[in-house]
Amino acid sequence: MSDKHLSTQFDSELSVVSSRVMELGGLVESQIHQAIYALSQFSVEVANHVTEVEIKVNAMELEIDRDLASIIARRQPTARDLRLLMAISKATANLERVGDEAAKIARMVRSIISSGSPRSLPSIELRVAADMASGLLRKALDAFARLDTAAALVILKEDDLIDQEFDGFVRKLITYMMEDPRMISPSLDLLFLAKAIERIGDHAKNIAELIIYIVKGADVRHASMQEIESVVQ
């Protein structure tokens, strides 16, 4: 069998597994939107659906990892091809964790509803932050599909905005709790939700870092923004 034929088969296998990763990404994006909808509408039904989808997300992660292990064993890739396969595996793990965060939000929504907690707390800010995190994840997936390092750099910078949104929301919740001790329990529930949303942004950031790793061969996970910009440029 010619090297060219082997290369064509390898590219085909990569294409299939990459498509599965994008499918997984779309699934967890939907989970995020539904989890926040469940919060805004106090819908137990939608929250239940989010947690049910988690089973499918977990199964897809296992399937993708099995496919990747099979490709590595048969093709024994090196250099950039190996980095790509490793990065796909890590991206898949990050997407599965996004699904976990969405499921956490859904379970907390069910808890809030069952406890009859006040609905006067500032949950609208959570929806804003969730939209930002979901949008960042979408950009990360698009950049991953194109291996676009410039877009990845923008994503890393935008993650700071979600962190700022989280910090502002925490300050607002602290004010609520100081003004009315009855708000402490429901405020802590919303703080838990806000942290889950922040983590979604972190996973989008992780995927962006993987893009730079694939293309540039540099691990920028703990690098400063100035160092990352130097690598990308």
Protein Blocks (a to p, Z undefined) as FASTA:
>chain_A
ZZklmmmmmmmmmmmmmmmmmmmmmmmmmmmmmmmmmmmnopaklmmmmmmmmmmmmmmm
mmmmmmmmmmmmmnopghjlmmmmmmmmmmmmmmmmmmmmmmmmmmmmmmmmmnopafkb
cfklmmmmmmmmmmmmmmmmmmmmnopaklmmmmmmmmmmmmmmmmmmmmmmmmmmmmom
klmmmmmmmmmmmmmmmmmmmmmmmmmmmmmmmmnopafklgcfklmmmmmZZ
